[in-house]
């Protein structure tokens, strides 16, 4: 997959100065916003979006990410943040001491970057942040779920929550089955949080009652709306898409054999999943950037979007400032 003039324009915008957006957000209008839904779009997401290569020689960790703001300029619309709990805060890093460098030190700082860009671009396609609790890799046991919810509500862009999706239905599963995810008109300028955990952290968060994070779930769960699938060839994925789940898969990672990455990326794009996660949002001299086939920041989901969908109807770069 090669870069197109559109993506090059976006990449150049990522390097702009503060003066570039001094006049404030650009006016925007999307005539299909009452028709197109969140699940009609497919976007590039990043894995370990905060990551900086450590001094360790481990090949699996041998990559560095641009800042979150720079990634947004490159067209990334989905992120993954590993968080820990320390002294009441939530630092963001991978593994204590061994792989602990980050472009943003904690959730407040990371989400603050997204909030600043979102405020400059209120007509953007909804952002998605996948959160992975990691108290097995440093920090204290993660128990301050109320504090986490407060941070997510206050540090980032406006949040679309499970309660917003559930509406008048008894459960999220009922809401998604009956109505699917909302139209883009209801979601522009928002962020959605999902938890990448199917064990004790998910159980603890669920036990509190409904919070601001969507859980990694499966058909039959009362809160079924979002699924971390990872493998684009997973046989469960088509049924999840048909059931209106929001989905995430890997397109590539630093752990993949380089010669296999082109086929893996093509499989992710063809899978129809919504968030395609990569370790390579920009080229590094040896590995080309992972970009969507037409170079747009948002692509019509190939298996579920209606025929009226166009990339510009999902997010038009003309409405985006650096």
N, C-alpha and C positions, 0 to 999 in steps of 0.2 A: 504494500500500500504506500503510495507516495503522497507527499504534501501537495495541496492545490493552492492557487493564488489566494483563496479565501482563508485557508489556515495560515498562510504566511502573513496575511493582514492581521489576523488575530494574534499571532506570535509577536509581530512588531508592536501591536498595541500593548502587550504585556510589559514592554520595556519603556512605556511612556512615562512622562513626568507628572508631578502633581498638577501642573498647569493644564495638562490635557483635559482634565475633568473639572476645571475651575468653574465652568459655566453650569455645573450641575447635571442632573440626569437628562438624557435626550428624551424628547417626546416619543411615545410609542403607542401603537394601535395594532391589535390582532383580531381581525374579523371572525376568525374561527374559534375564539376562546370559549364560546358557549357550546362548542361541538367537540373539540379535541380534549382528550383527557391525559392525565399524567402518564398513564400506561401506554399512550400512543407514541411516546418518545423513547429513543435509545441514546445513551450518552457515554462518553469516556469517563471512567472513575479511576482513582489511584489507590493503590495498596500501600499501607504505611505512608500516608500522604505527607507526613512530617519528617520523614527519615533522612538522616545524613550519614554517609559512609563512615564507620568507625575505623580506628587504627587496626582493629583485628583483621586478619587475613582471610577470614571466612568468606568464601565466594557468595554465599547466600545473602550476605549483608553488603555486598560490593556495589551499592548504588546510592545516589543522592537525589533528593527531590528538590525542585524549585520551591520557593515559598508558596503558600496557599494562594496568595493574591496573584502571583505569577502563573500558577496553574490555571486559575480562572481566566486569565488573559489568553492562555493557550487553548481554551475551550473545555477544560475539565469542569464537570458539573456534579461529580460524586467524589466523596472523600472517605478515608478510613483513618480513625484516630484511636490508637491504643492509649488507654488512660489508667493511671494508678491513683491511689489515695495516700496523701501524706499531709499530716498536720492540718487537716480540714480542707486541703486543696486537692486538685486533680492534675498532677503533672502528666505530660504526654511524652512518652518515649517507649522503646521496644523492650530492652532487657537491661536491668540495672548494671552499671559499671561496664559491661561488655559491649552494649549497643544502646547507648543512652543519649545520643546526640539528636537534637530536634530543631527544626526551623522555627518552632514556636514552643515555648517552655511548658505551657499548661493549657487546659481547655479554655480559660478566659482569653488568653492571647490568640489561640488558634481560631476560636469562634469570632473574636473581635476582627480578625482579618476578613472573614466571610461577611460579617455585618457591615464593615466599611464598604466593601465592594457592592454588596447588595443594596445599600442605601444609594450608591451612585448609579445603580442599574435596577430600579424597581420592576422593570418589565422582563427580568430574566426568567428563564425556565427554572422551575423549582430545584433547589439544591438538595442533595441527599448526603447525610453524614452517617456512616456506619461506625458505631462505637464498640470497641472491644475492651472489656474490663480485664486487667492483667495483674492481679495481686499475687500470682504465682511467679512473677518475673521482677519483683521489686515493690517496695512500698508496704503499707499496712493492708490488712484485710479490708476489702471494699464493703462498707456497710452504710455509708452516708448517702443513701439513695435520694432522700429529700434534698440534701445539698446539691446533689448532681442535677436533679430536676431544676432547681433554682438557677444553677449555672447555665443550663441549656436555655432556659427561658430568657435570661437576662443578658447573656454575653454575645449571643449570635443574632442572626436575622429573625424576623417574626417566625414563630414555630407553628406548623400544622400538626396537631396532636391526634392521638387515637380518639379522644372524645370528639374532636371535630369531625373525624371520619365516621364515627359511630352514629352521631346525630340522634335521631329518635328511635333507632333500633336498640334492641336489648344487648346485642354483642357486635363486635367488629365483624365477625364472620357473617352475620346476617346482613350487615350493611354492605359488605363487599359483594356478597352473592346477589343482593337485590339491585345495587346501584353502581358497583365498581368504585374505582377511585374518582375523585372529583374532576371537573373540567379545569383547564388551565386558567380560566378566568377567576376561579376561586383560589388558585394556588400561586400565581405569579408573585415573586418577591419573597417567598417563604422558604424555610428549610424544614426538612423532614429527618427525624432521627430514627435509626434502627439499631438494635443490639445484636452483635455477632457473638452469641453465646447460647448454648442449648443445655446448660447444666445448672449448677447451683446459683450462679449470679442471676440467670433468667428466673429461676424459681423464687429467689429472694425479691427481685423487683416485682414480679407478678403478685407475690403475697401481700404487698402493700396496697394493692388496688391499682386502678388505672393511672399511669403516669404520662410523661410526654414522649416516651420512646416506644416505637413499634418493636415487638418481639419477633425473633426468628421463629417462625411457626410452620405448622403443617395443616393440611385439610383436616377438619374435625376439631381443631383447637378453637375455643371461643374467641381468641384474639387473632385468628388467622387472617393475615393481610399482607405479610412480607416474608420472604424466604431467602436465606443465604444458600445458594445452590452450589456455587464454586465451579463445578465441572459443567461446561456447556453441553457435554454429551450425556448428562444425567437423564435417564429415561423419565424421571418425574417432572422435568421442566415443562414439557408441552401441556400437561394437565394443570400445572400451576398457572401458566399463562392463560389457559382457557378459563380458569377460575378467578381471573382478575388479580392474582397476586402481583405485588411489586417484587422484582427479582434481581439478584446480583450474581454474576459469574466472573471467573478469571479469564482474561484475554491472554495474559502472559505473566511471568514473574521472573525475578533474577535467578530462581532455582531451576528454570527450564533449560534444557539443552538449546543453545542458540539456534541450531539448524531447524529445530522444531517450532520455533516461535511463529513464523509466518502462517503455518497451518493452524496453530492454536488460535491465533488472532482471527483468522477467517472463520473458524468454527464458532467463536464467541459472537462475532457479528451475525452470522447466519442463525444462531440459536434463538434469536428473538428476545433474549433477556434484556432488561432495561438498563442495568449498570454494568459496564464492561471494565473490569478492574485491571490496571497495568502498573508495572514498575517503571515504565518508560514513557512518560507523557511528553518528553522531548528527546531528540537524538543526543547521543553522547559520544559520537565519533566512531563507535563500533556498532551500536544498536540503533536502528532507526526509531523514530517516535511512533507510537501507536496512535493512529488517527482513524476516524470513521471514513468509509469509502469515498464520500463526496466532500470531505474536508469541513463539513459544517459542524458547529458545536453540538447540535442536537439533530438526530436523524429520525425519520419515521420508523417506528418499530416494524420490522419486516413481516411479522406474523399476525399482528393485531391492529395496526393503524388503519383507519379508513382510507379509501382511495382519494379523498379530498385533501389528505395530509400532505404538506410540503415541509421541508426543513425550516424555511423562513416563517411558516405559520407557527412553528414550535418556539423558535427563537431567532429573530432576525438580527444579524450582526450590526445592521445600520442603527439599531436602538441601543447598542452597548458601547460604553465608554471604558477606557483603560482602568 
